[in-house]
Amino acid sequence: MSVHAQLREIEQERKKLAAKQKRLEAKASKDDALKAKFENFATENGYRNGKTLSKFLADIYGVTTSSDYTRRTRTKVTAELRDAIKSEVASGKSKNSVSKSRGISYIVVDKMVKGGYDHL
């Protein structure tokens, strides 16, 4: 590729980046205006700020946030647990119901049944 072709390519990329920057700045401006409007609405209606109003609405409508969830505790797989799960599945209980009743992921229950933990 010649030097002139590379320079043209760089110029095209600059134009694309300039257009993208213009679009993003317009979107940021629009988002800022919407946020300011929401903040004004919240304070006019007796809330401290928009965040307080958002939390209030989330409580009313039962919306949960990622901070409301806790991670599942890690299960220590023992020979006794493996044998108990294998016997439950062998007796006709589904792997899905065993995983939910024991609080263990379906993948781990499936691995136990297939012999993935037979070394314990």
C-alpha positions in Angstrom: 0.0 0.0 0.0 1.4 3.4 -1.0 2.0 6.3 1.3 -0.7 8.3 -0.3 -3.2 5.5 0.0 -2.4 5.2 3.7 -2.8 8.9 4.1 -6.2 8.8 2.4 -7.2 5.9 4.7 -6.2 7.9 7.8 -8.2 10.9 6.6 -11.3 8.7 6.1 -10.9 7.3 9.6 -10.6 10.9 11.0 -13.9 11.8 9.3 -15.6 8.7 10.7 -14.3 9.4 14.2 -15.4 13.1 13.9 -18.9 12.0 12.9 -19.0 9.5 15.8 -17.8 12.1 18.2 -20.5 14.5 17.1 -23.2 11.8 17.5 -22.0 10.9 21.0 -21.8 14.5 22.1 -25.4 15.1 21.0 -26.5 12.0 22.9 -24.6 13.1 26.0 -26.2 16.5 25.8 -29.6 14.9 25.4 -29.0 12.6 28.4 -27.8 15.5 30.6 -30.9 17.5 29.7 -33.1 14.5 30.6 -31.3 13.9 33.8 -31.7 17.6 34.8 -35.4 17.5 33.9 -35.8 14.4 36.1 -33.9 16.0 39.0 -36.1 19.1 38.8 -39.3 16.9 38.7 -38.1 15.0 41.8 -37.3 18.1 43.8 -40.5 19.9 42.8 -42.5 16.9 44.1 -40.8 16.8 47.6 -38.0 14.3 47.0 -34.4 15.2 48.0 -33.1 14.3 44.5 -33.8 12.0 41.5 -32.0 9.1 43.1 -34.4 9.1 46.1 -37.4 9.2 43.7 -36.0 6.3 41.7 -35.5 4.2 44.8 -39.0 5.0 45.9 -40.5 4.0 42.5 -38.4 0.8 42.5 -39.8 -0.1 45.9 -43.3 0.5 44.8 -43.0 -1.6 41.6 -40.8 -4.3 43.0 -37.8 -3.6 40.8 -34.6 -5.1 42.3 -31.1 -3.9 41.6 -27.9 -5.9 41.3 -26.9 -4.8 44.8 -30.0 -6.6 46.2 -28.6 -10.0 45.1 -26.1 -12.1 46.9 -23.9 -14.7 45.3 -24.7 -18.3 45.9 -22.4 -19.9 48.5 -19.9 -22.3 47.1 -20.8 -25.9 47.9 -18.1 -28.2 49.3 -18.6 -31.4 47.3 -18.0 -34.4 49.6 -18.4 -38.1 49.0 -21.5 -38.1 51.2 -23.1 -35.3 49.2 -22.2 -37.0 45.9 -23.7 -40.3 47.0 -26.9 -38.6 48.4 -27.5 -36.7 45.1 -26.8 -39.8 43.0 -29.3 -41.8 45.0 -31.9 -39.1 44.7 -31.6 -39.0 41.0 -31.5 -42.8 40.8 -34.8 -42.9 42.7 -36.5 -40.9 40.0 -36.1 -37.3 41.2 -35.1 -35.0 38.4 -31.7 -33.4 38.3 -33.3 -30.0 38.1 -35.4 -30.5 41.3 -32.4 -31.9 43.1 -30.3 -28.9 42.2 -33.0 -26.5 43.4 -33.7 -28.3 46.6 -30.0 -28.6 47.5 -29.0 -25.1 46.3 -26.4 -26.6 43.9 -26.2 -25.7 40.2 -27.7 -28.1 37.7 -24.3 -28.4 36.1 -22.7 -29.7 39.3 -25.5 -32.2 39.9 -25.2 -33.4 36.3 -21.5 -33.8 36.7 -22.0 -35.8 39.9 -24.4 -38.1 38.2 -22.1 -38.6 35.2 -19.2 -39.6 37.6 -17.2 -36.4 37.6 -16.8 -36.5 41.3 -16.2 -40.3 41.7 -12.6 -39.6 42.8 -13.7 -38.3 46.2 
